[in-house]
């Protein structure tokens, strides 16, 4: 059994990071004796002077081309450049422009600047750049468009299935949250049904884990709760939000720790809950043990977060997330660390994976394996199946 969550935003932001890298790549000059510069000087040398000036010819101006980012950018954006030119030439400066206005100049070894995207409105903007060389020649890049989204709106579904272990509840809920990524201001409403909530809160933790309360909501009529006026997230909490590391919870008298939960995720983050048992092992293992896997994958940053809660395998010696379809075994992608207090809790957070690994995740080729001394190849397994994607 597998439950997969994908929460949509009103703007199609593919990447929400604390600092978004925005490279600018410059096309290479043709001909012999071409050098590539990523700093203030040119590259390449021989025993002979093969530079354009050394050969008695005029040096052509450098060329520059911008590679636009995938999806929307937010907050601080790194603009980065490389320059190609003939030997004997050098880069004097690289200017970056947004909508025709210069936003920064780079003249150091790395040719990068940090641009505050909150200085422009959300929406489409035009990015270009110019390079000036040591001979007074300039060249401009063809403009490209970028999408800025510093005010995302999150729609969140709350259910008992996101709590481990899941309580018996007929309740449900939904939320709409507005976040200003620049200031951290939060507003929004949670609507509940099928339960009598005593509190609704925003907390910090990835799916499958529990964390500190960041803010409480106020009751706003029958089954409605709203963010209190003036509520703010810190810069670190905004970063956690964009990584899929914040969640809403609705508590009741019967379940003071939470009866409903909803992980808040941007469009680039996918959350999945899967069941573990011995029957999924290859070959199958007969064992009185089970578990739940909560997986969070950032499909743009290529990071993996897993929290496993298992019972009946307190003597487990190792656990990991592996790559293979159901009914097969494969190599390990990441090892999981055992909780010092809870022997059934294994986890890893923001582990780096490749784009090919993320593609395998989308094809349901990942699984979590827990090993014991009795079953060193695996006692219980949970295939991470993305149904309905």
C-alpha positions in Angstrom: 0.0 0.0 0.0 1.4 3.4 -0.9 0.1 6.9 -0.5 1.7 9.6 -2.6 1.2 13.3 -2.0 1.9 16.2 -4.5 0.7 19.6 -3.3 0.2 22.2 -5.9 1.1 25.9 -5.9 -0.7 28.6 -7.8 2.5 29.4 -9.6 4.4 26.6 -11.3 7.7 27.0 -9.4 10.0 24.1 -10.2 12.7 25.1 -7.8 12.4 26.9 -4.4 15.8 27.3 -2.7 17.4 29.6 -0.2 20.0 30.5 -2.9 19.2 29.5 -6.6 22.2 29.1 -8.8 21.7 30.8 -12.2 24.7 30.1 -14.5 25.5 32.1 -17.5 27.5 30.2 -20.1 29.5 31.9 -22.8 30.0 30.4 -26.2 33.5 29.6 -27.2 35.4 31.6 -29.9 36.2 29.6 -33.0 39.6 29.2 -34.6 43.1 28.3 -33.3 44.6 29.6 -30.2 41.3 30.0 -28.4 41.4 30.4 -24.6 38.6 30.0 -22.0 38.5 32.4 -19.0 36.4 32.0 -15.9 38.4 34.6 -14.1 40.1 37.9 -14.8 42.8 36.3 -17.0 42.8 34.0 -20.1 43.7 30.3 -20.1 46.1 28.3 -22.2 49.8 28.9 -23.0 52.4 27.4 -25.3 56.1 27.9 -25.8 55.1 30.1 -28.8 52.9 33.2 -28.6 49.8 31.9 -30.3 47.6 34.8 -29.1 45.8 36.9 -31.7 48.0 39.9 -31.0 51.1 37.8 -31.1 50.1 36.6 -34.5 49.6 40.2 -35.7 45.8 40.1 -36.0 42.9 41.9 -34.3 41.4 40.0 -31.3 37.6 39.3 -31.9 35.3 40.4 -29.1 34.3 37.7 -26.6 30.8 36.1 -26.9 28.3 35.5 -24.2 25.1 33.4 -24.0 22.7 32.9 -21.1 21.2 29.6 -20.0 17.9 30.2 -18.2 17.0 28.4 -15.0 14.4 25.6 -15.0 11.3 26.8 -13.2 10.9 29.8 -11.0 13.5 31.5 -8.8 13.1 33.1 -5.4 14.9 35.2 -2.8 18.7 35.4 -3.4 19.7 34.2 -6.9 23.3 33.6 -7.9 24.2 34.9 -11.3 27.3 33.3 -12.7 29.3 33.8 -15.9 32.2 32.3 -17.9 34.0 34.0 -20.7 35.6 32.6 -23.9 38.1 34.7 -25.9 41.3 34.5 -27.9 44.6 34.3 -26.0 46.1 37.7 -25.3 42.7 39.2 -24.4 41.2 39.5 -20.9 37.9 40.2 -19.2 37.4 43.6 -17.7 33.9 43.2 -16.4 30.6 41.3 -16.8 27.4 43.2 -16.2 24.1 41.5 -15.4 20.8 43.2 -16.3 17.2 42.4 -15.3 14.5 44.1 -17.4 17.3 46.4 -18.7 18.4 47.5 -15.3 21.9 46.6 -14.2 21.7 44.5 -11.0 25.4 43.8 -10.5 28.9 43.8 -12.0 31.4 41.0 -11.6 35.1 41.5 -12.3 36.7 39.0 -10.0 38.0 35.5 -10.6 34.6 33.8 -10.5 32.3 36.3 -12.3 29.3 35.9 -10.1 26.9 38.1 -8.2 24.0 37.6 -5.8 20.8 39.2 -7.0 17.8 39.8 -4.6 14.8 38.7 -6.7 12.4 40.3 -4.1 13.3 43.6 -5.7 11.0 42.8 -8.6 7.4 41.7 -8.8 6.5 38.0 -9.2 6.1 37.0 -12.8 8.2 36.9 -16.0 11.3 39.1 -16.3 14.1 39.5 -18.9 17.7 38.6 -18.1 20.7 39.5 -20.1 24.4 40.2 -19.6 27.3 42.0 -21.3 31.0 41.3 -21.2 33.8 43.9 -21.7 37.3 42.8 -22.5 40.7 44.4 -21.9 40.7 45.9 -25.4 37.5 47.9 -24.8 35.3 45.5 -26.9 31.9 44.5 -25.6 29.4 41.7 -26.4 25.9 41.2 -25.3 24.0 37.9 -24.6 20.7 37.2 -26.2 18.0 37.9 -23.6 16.1 35.1 -21.9 13.1 35.1 -19.6 13.0 34.0 -16.0 10.1 33.4 -13.7 10.1 34.9 -10.2 7.9 33.5 -7.4 8.4 35.0 -4.0 4.8 34.7 -2.9 3.7 31.0 -3.4 0.3 29.7 -2.3 0.3 26.2 -0.9 -2.8 23.9 -0.9 -2.4 21.2 1.8 -4.4 18.1 2.5 -4.6 16.9 6.1 -5.3 13.2 6.9 -4.6 10.7 9.7 -2.6 8.6 7.2 0.3 11.0 7.5 0.7 10.3 11.3 2.9 7.4 12.4 1.2 5.3 13.8 -2.0 6.5 12.1 -4.8 7.1 14.6 -8.4 5.8 13.9 -10.1 8.9 12.6 -12.8 9.8 10.2 -11.6 13.4 10.1 -10.1 15.3 7.2 -8.9 18.8 6.4 -7.5 21.2 3.9 -5.5 24.4 4.1 -4.5 27.3 1.9 -1.4 29.2 3.0 0.2 32.3 1.5 3.9 32.9 2.2 6.1 35.9 1.5 9.5 34.3 1.0 11.3 37.6 1.4 9.8 38.7 4.8 8.6 35.3 6.1 5.0 36.6 6.5 2.4 33.8 6.6 -1.4 34.0 6.2 -4.1 31.4 5.5 -6.9 29.2 6.7 -7.4 25.5 7.7 -10.8 23.9 7.3 -11.6 20.7 9.2 -14.4 18.2 9.2 -15.3 15.0 11.1 -13.4 16.0 14.3 -13.5 18.5 17.2 -10.0 20.0 17.1 -8.5 21.6 20.2 -5.5 23.1 18.3 -4.1 23.6 14.9 -0.3 24.3 14.6 2.5 24.6 12.1 5.5 22.4 13.0 9.0 21.8 11.6 9.9 18.2 10.5 10.0 16.1 7.4 7.3 13.5 6.7 7.5 10.6 9.1 9.1 12.7 11.8 7.8 15.1 14.4 9.2 18.5 15.4 8.9 21.8 17.2 5.8 23.9 17.0 6.5 27.1 15.1 3.1 28.8 15.4 -0.5 28.2 16.5 -3.7 29.0 14.5 -6.7 30.8 16.0 -10.2 29.3 15.9 -12.3 31.3 13.3 -15.7 29.8 13.4 -17.1 26.3 12.8 -14.3 24.0 11.8 -12.2 26.9 10.6 -8.7 28.0 11.9 -6.6 30.8 10.7 -3.0 32.0 10.9 -2.6 34.6 13.7 -2.0 38.2 12.5 1.7 39.1 12.2 2.9 35.5 12.0 6.4 35.3 10.6 8.8 32.5 9.6 12.5 33.0 10.0 14.8 32.7 7.0 15.8 29.2 8.2 12.2 28.2 8.5 11.4 29.5 5.0 14.3 27.3 3.7 12.8 24.3 5.6 9.4 25.1 4.0 10.9 25.1 0.5 12.6 21.7 1.2 9.3 20.1 2.3 10.2 20.3 6.0 7.2 21.9 7.6 3.7 20.5 8.3 0.3 21.3 9.7 -1.3 19.2 12.5 -4.8 19.2 14.0 -5.0 17.9 17.6 -8.0 16.6 19.5 -8.7 15.6 23.1 -8.4 12.0 22.1 -5.2 12.6 20.1 -3.3 15.5 21.7 -0.2 14.8 19.6 -2.2 15.1 16.4 -5.2 13.4 14.7 -4.6 14.9 11.3 -1.4 16.0 9.6 -0.6 17.6 6.3 3.0 18.0 4.9 3.5 21.3 3.1 5.4 20.8 -0.2 6.3 23.0 -3.2 5.8 21.5 -6.6 9.4 20.2 -6.8 9.0 18.1 -3.7 7.2 14.7 -3.6 6.1 12.9 -0.4 5.3 9.2 -0.3 4.2 6.8 2.5 4.8 3.0 2.0 4.2 -0.1 4.1 7.0 -2.5 5.0 6.8 -6.3 5.6 8.7 -9.5 5.1 6.6 -10.6 2.2 8.3 -8.0 0.0 11.8 -9.4 0.6 13.5 -11.4 -2.2 13.1 -14.2 -1.3 10.1 -13.5 1.1 10.8 -13.6 4.8 8.3 -14.9 7.3 8.5 -12.6 10.3 6.2 -10.8 12.8 7.4 -7.4 11.9 6.2 -4.4 9.9 6.9 -0.7 9.3 6.1 2.5 7.5 8.4 4.5 5.2 8.0 8.2 4.7 10.0 9.4 1.7 10.6 13.0 0.7 12.3 13.7 -2.6 13.3 17.1 -4.1 13.2 16.4 -7.8 15.1 19.6 -8.7 17.7 19.8 -5.9 18.1 16.0 -6.1 17.9 15.3 -2.4 16.4 12.4 -0.5 14.9 12.3 3.0 13.6 9.1 4.6 12.1 8.3 8.0 11.3 4.6 8.8 9.3 3.4 11.7 9.4 -0.3 12.2 8.2 -2.8 14.8 9.5 -6.3 15.5 13.0 -5.6 14.4 14.5 -3.8 17.3 17.7 -5.9 16.8 18.1 -4.5 13.3 21.8 -4.1 12.4 21.4 -1.8 9.4 18.9 -0.2 7.1 19.1 1.5 3.7 17.3 2.7 0.6 18.1 0.7 -2.5 17.4 0.9 -6.2 15.4 -1.9 -7.8 11.8 -2.6 -8.9 9.5 -4.8 -6.8 10.7 -8.5 -6.9 14.3 -7.5 -7.5 17.3 -6.4 -5.5 19.7 -3.6 -6.3 22.5 -1.4 -5.0 22.1 0.9 -2.0 21.6 4.6 -2.6 21.9 5.8 1.0 22.4 4.2 4.4 19.9 5.0 7.2 21.0 5.9 10.7 19.4 4.3 13.7 17.7 6.5 16.3 19.6 6.5 19.6 16.3 6.5 21.6 13.8 4.7 19.3 15.4 1.4 17.9 12.6 1.2 15.3 13.3 4.6 13.8 15.8 4.9 11.0 16.5 8.0 8.9 18.5 10.1 6.6 17.8 13.8 5.7 18.7 15.7 2.5 21.0 13.0 1.2 22.4 13.9 -2.3 21.2 11.6 -5.2 21.7 11.9 -8.9 19.1 12.9 -11.6 19.1 9.3 -12.7 18.3 8.2 -9.2 15.4 10.6 -9.1 14.2 9.1 -12.4 14.3 5.7 -10.8 12.3 7.0 -7.9 9.6 8.2 -10.3 9.6 4.7 -11.9 8.9 3.2 -8.4 12.4 1.5 -8.4 13.3 2.5 -4.8 12.8 0.4 -1.7 13.8 0.5 1.9 15.4 -2.6 3.4 15.9 -3.3 7.1 18.5 -6.0 8.0 18.8 -8.1 11.2 21.4 -10.7 12.4 18.9 -13.5 11.5 18.2 -12.0 8.1 21.3 -10.1 7.0 20.0 -9.6 3.5 16.8 -8.1 4.7 14.1 -8.8 7.2 11.4 -6.3 6.0 11.2 -4.3 2.9 9.0 -1.5 1.6 8.7 -0.7 -2.1 8.2 3.1 -2.7 5.5 2.9 -5.4 4.4 6.2 -7.0 0.9 5.3 -8.1 -1.2 7.7 -10.1 1.8 10.0 -11.1 
